[in-house]
Amino acid sequence: MSEIVFNIIEKEEQRQKEMVGLIPSENHISPEVRKALGSVLSSKYSEGYPGRRYYEGNQFIDEIENLARDRVKKLLGVPYVNVQPYSGSPANSAIYFAILEPGETIMGLKLAMGGHLTHGHPQVTFSGRYYNSVQYGVDKEARIDFAGLRKLAHEHKPKVIVAGNTAYPFELDFKAFREIADEVGAWLMADISHITGLVVAGEHPSPVPYADIIMTTTHKTFRGPRGAMILVTERGLERDPDLGKKIDASIIPGLQGGPHNATTAGIAIAAAEAMRPEFKNYAKQICRNADALAGRLMEHGLKLVGDGTETHLMVVDLTSYGDGFGTQVAYAMDVAGIYANRNTIPNEPCSPFYPSGLRLGTPLVTTRGMKEEEMVQIADWIFRVIEHIKEEQLPTDKKKWGKFIKDFKKRADQDTELQKIRTEVKVMAERFPLFRW
């Protein structure tokens, strides 16, 4: 029966090879990381930490975890690292668990303006339900509104201010966040999940001199396995010398059981890869590709949130075509061989389920070896898709939206123009392997 599963895996691998991936949070891992993930390390239980396990037989697991922690400490210049979080959302929850009591106040960027669910999105999330969440936003230029943030911070006196994003295309001013945090006595937590690879390579300012605690996933621009890390800076330990111990305890026994040892090994390998000169070149190319993609899209007359990008991602504002057009564009692009994701835009006129934006990013295509020339071609294809389906707008009656999208997908699946673009995309995509230094 395993053949069924492996056949599906082969189909997925082929899909990735013949399509162009523009989801900013996705990337391809090196063959070495991939090998670690499929190793016998997955067979070992190792609750606890090196030298303090609840199970025997962890001598070599301890070596791997210590190696991963030491490499990340050196890479990012921090005194404490925990590599055990299963992913970014549990890692953020662990940080809150370590330094907050239920009902205390956190501040994070609004989801619709580029923030993440775990940064306090109200009601529907753990972070917005068990803590008093106050959300800050962006100004008319789509940049973080620090004046508004300062006013909210002084009014609500948050215990934690989160500097982080998931769809904010500009550099994060950690110094400005620090100043406001100091004014109200708040912890400054930086979520750099999207930009860690850029930080390591010097393509984005580092939060280390300013933040108390840093969280990052390991599978985006860092180009490692699907996991996460929590870092504490010198500043954080000066404020609370036991902060590292509190983070450790919040992971286990607080929120998790045994770590995923194969992932830990993958993090150790990815950290070593990030120390190579080739990684710095890779991160630079991510940004050059993002600039090229954004520039060509704007040449076609498409509007980008904030009129561009300063990182690896951008958000296309589709309201000039119609409110709530993101779902249709994202699906049609997928049929045409280019996969991204629909996304809200600042002051979203529709809803998170039927958003008016499209989020694009360049880490994955850069890993494959694509450069500016390919970005221009990809932008041309995206514009062709948008123009081709521009009449496919949501009905005025919201009750009909669900059926409309269902019917639209059927039409898109049979659309000959979208299939034609898909053939063109495949010809280009198959020239590039999934991973290339």
N, C-alpha and C positions, 0 to 999 in steps of 0.2 A: 504493500500500500504506500510505501514511501515514494514510489515512482511518481505518484500523483503530485505530491508536494514538490518534488524536484522539477517536475515538468512546469509547474507554475513558477518556480524560481527562475527557470530558464526563460520563460516568457517575460518575466519582469526585467531580467538582465537585457534581453533583446529590446524591450521597450525603452530602457534607459539609453542604449547604444544608438537607437535610430531617432530619438527625439531630443529636443533641446530643453534643458531644465533651467528655469529662471526663478525658482523659489529661493528667496534669500537665505532661508534657514537650512537648506539642503546642501550637501557636498558629497564628494566621493572620497573614500579612504584609500590609503596606500595598500599595496599587496601585503606589506608587513603587518599593518594593523589588522587587516582582514584575516591574516593567518592566526594572529593572537586570539581573535574573537572566536575562531573555530577550534581552539585548543582544549586540552584536558582541564584547563583552569576552571571551566564551567562546571566541573564535577565536584568542586571542593567547597565545603561550607566553612566560613571563617568569620563568624560574628565577633565583633570587637575590633581591636586595633593591634598593630604589630607589637609583639611581646605581651599582649593582654587579650588573648583569644579565649573564647568559651569552648573551642574545639581543639583537639590535638592535630598534629600533622600539618601545621601551617608554617613551617620553617621557610619554605620557598615562597609562599604567598606573602610572608612578611618582607622578604627581600624585594619582591616586585612592588609592593605598596610603598615601601620606603624609597625605592628608586623613583617611582612616579612622583612622590611628594617632593623629593630633593630636586628633581629636574624642574618641576613647576616653580618651586621657590626661587631657583636660580634664574629661570626664564623671565619671571615677572617681578623679581626683587621683593619678595615678601617673606616674613618669618614663619608663617603658619599656613598650611594647606590641608584640606580634607578632600580626598578624591573619591569618597564612597557614595555621594548622592546618586540616585538612580537616573535623575534627569533634572532639568532646570526648575520645574515647578515644585517638586519635593525639596530641592535645595533652598529655594526662597522660603518655603514653609518652615524649614529647619532653622533658618536665620531668625525668622519672626519668633519661633518657639524658644529660641535661645535668649532673646533680649526683650521680649514683650510679654505682657500679661494680657489675657483676653479683655477686649474693650478699649485698650490703649490705641492711640491715634497714629496712623501711618499716612504718608503722602506719596502718591505716585502719579505718573502721567496718565491722563485719560486714555482709555482703549481706542476710542475713535480718533484720537490725535496722535497715535503712534505708540502708546504704552502697551503693557502686557496684562493679561488677565490677573496674574499673580501680584501685580503692583497695586492691588486694592480695588479692582473692579467691583462695584457695589452689588450686594445681595446674592448674585449667582455664584460667587467664588468664595473659597475658604478665606482668602485675604480680605475680602470685602464684607464678609459676614461675621467673622469672629473678632475683627478689629474695627475701630472707628476709622473709616476711610474718608480722606479728604483728597480730592483729585485736582491737580493743576492742569493747565492746558497750554496752547500755543497762541501766538499773536497772529495778526493779519498777514504776516510774512511767513507763517507756518513754522516759526522758530519758537522755542520754549519761552513762555512769557514769565521772565524772572521777576518782573515787578509784581505781577499777579501772584506768583508763587510766594514771594516774600510777604505779601499782605496776608495770604492764607496761613502761612507758617506762624506769623505773629498772632493771628487771631486764634488758631487752633492748637498751637504748641505741640506739634507732633513729636512722638518719641523717635520715629524713624522717617527720614526722607529718602526715597528711592530715586536714584538717577539711572535711568535705563530706558530701553525702548524695544519695540519689535517692528515698527513701521515708521520710524522717524528717520528721515534720510540725511540728517545733518550731524556735525560733530557735537558731542556732549561737552558742555563747559563745566568740568568738574570743579574748577576753582570757584565759579559762581555758586554752585550748589553748596560747596563747603562753607562759604561766607554766610549763607542763609542758615545752614545747619548750626553753625557756631552761635549765631544771633539768638537762636531759640533753644540751644542745648540739645539738639537732636543728633542721633546717630546718622551718619551718611553711609548709605548702602549703594554700591554701584553694581548694576546688572549689566555686564558687558558681553552677554552671550553672543550677540551678533558681531561684535567688533574685536574679539580677543586676538584673532590673527592679525588684524590691522594694528592693534596696540603693540603686539610683540614685534612687529616689523617697523614700528615707528611711523605708520601711516595714519594713526589717530592718537591724540594725547592720552597718556596713561592716567588712570584714576588713582594709582598707588600713592602719590604724594598727598592726596586729598581725602580719599574715602577711608572709613574705618573697616568696612567689610566689603568684599567683592564676591559676586557670584558669576560664574560663567558656565554655560554648557560647553561641551567639548567637540561637538559635531558640526559646527557652522564654519566660520572662517578659520577656526583652529584646525580643522580638517582631521579630527580624531574620531573615536567611536562615540556612540550615542550615550553620553553620560554627562556628569556635571562636577564642578569643583567649587568649594567655598574657600576663600582666602581671607586672612586677617592681616592687616598692615601693621607697621610699627606704631602708627598713630592709634590704631584700634587697641593694641596691647598696652599702650601707655594709658589709655582711658580705663581699661579693665584688663589687668594681667591674666585673668582667668577666662578671657573671652574665647580663646581656643578650646579650652576644656568644656566650656558651655556649648560650643558648636558641636564638639565631638559627642557630648551627651544628648544633644538634640537629635542627632542622626540615629544613634543607638545608645540607650533603649528608647529614645523619644519617638522616632518616626519610622525607622527601618529595622530590618533584620540583617542578614548577612550580605556583604557587598558582592557585586558581580565581578569576580576576580579577573575574568577574561577582559572585561572593560577596563579594569585598572591597568592591566598589561598594555592594552591599546593606548591608554592615556600616556603611559611611560614612553612608548614608542613615538607617539605624536609629539610629545614634548621635545624629544631628541630631534625629530624632523624639523620642528619649528626653530631649532638653533642653527640650522644649516643656512648658508647664504642663499641657496635656491629658494628658501621659504620667503625671504625678504623680497626677492624678485617676484615671486608669486603674488604676494600681497600688493605690491606696487601695480602689478598687472590687473588685479581685481579692480583697483580704483581707476586705472586708465580705461578698462573695459566699461565700467559704470559710466564714466564721463562720455565715452563714445556712444553708448547706448542711449543715454539721456539726451545727448546733443542731437542725435539723428531723429529721435522721437519728436523733439521740439521743432526740428526743421520741417517735419511733416505737419506741424500745427497742433500737435497734441499738447495738452497742458499737464505739467507735472506739479505736484504739491510743492510749494516753495520754489518753483521754477528751477528745479535741478536736484543735484545730490552732492554730498561731501563725503560719502562713504561708499558702501558696496550695493546700496539699495536705492530704489526710487518708487514713488507711488504716482501712477497716472490718474489724473482727475478726469473722469469721463462725463461730467455733468453737461458739457457742451453738446453731447449727443443725447443725453437724457438721464434723469435721476434713476438710480438703481440699475445701471447698465453693466455693472461689474460682473455679475453672474454669467450673463450671456457672453461677454467677451472672453472670460476665463475658459468657459466650456468650449467655445468655438476655437480658441487658440489650441486647446488640447486636441481637438479633432484634427487641427492643422499641424500637429506635431510639436507644439511649443507649450510646455506646461508651466503655469505660474499660479497665482491665487488671487481671487477677488478680495477686496479690502475696503474698509471704511476710509473716508477722507475727513479732514477736520470740518466740523459743522455738517456732518453727514445729513443730507436731506431725506434719505430713505431709511434704511435699517441695516444692522449688522448682517442680517440674513439675505438682504437684497441690497448690497452696498453699491456705491457709485465709483469705486476705485479699483485699481489693479496694482498689485505689489510685484515688483520685479527686482532681481538681484543677480550679481555676476560671479559669486564664488564657484559654483559648480561648473559653469562653462569655462572659467579660467583654469580650473583643475584639469579640464580636458585638453587644454592647450589652445583654446580659441583666443583670438586677439581682436584689435579694433576693427579690422576688415569684416570679421564675422559679426561683430556687434551691429555694424551698419546694416548688414544683410538681414539680421534678425529683426531689427527695428522696422525695416521695410516690410517684412512679412507680417509683423504685428499690425502695422498700419493697414495693410491689405485686408487682414481679417476684420478689423474694426469697421472699415469702410464697407466691406461686403455685407455685414450684418446690421448696419446702423439703423435699419427700419424695425429691428426686432426689439421694440420697447415694451416695458411693462404696461398692462392695462391700467386705466385710471381707477378701476375698482380693485381694491387690495385683495378682496376675497377670491379674485380670479388669478392672482399671481402664481400660486402653486401649480395650477393646471397649465398656465401659459408656459412656465419654465419646463414642465414635463413635455409638452408638445414641441417646444423649441428644440429641446435636446434631440428629439426624434428627427426633426428637420435637419439639424446640424449634422447628425450622424450620416445622413444621406446626401449631404451637400457636395456637389462635384467640384466647386471652386476650393472649398476647404481641403478636399482630398488632393487636389492638384498641388496646393501649397505643401501639404504633408509630404508628397513625393519629393518636392524640391528640398524640403528640410532634411529628409532622410539622406539624400545624396550628400549633403554637406556634413551632417552629423556623423555619418559612418566613416568620415576621414579622420575622426579624432577618437582616440581610446578614452576609456572612462577615467584613467588617471595618467597624468604625465608631469614630470618635474620640469 
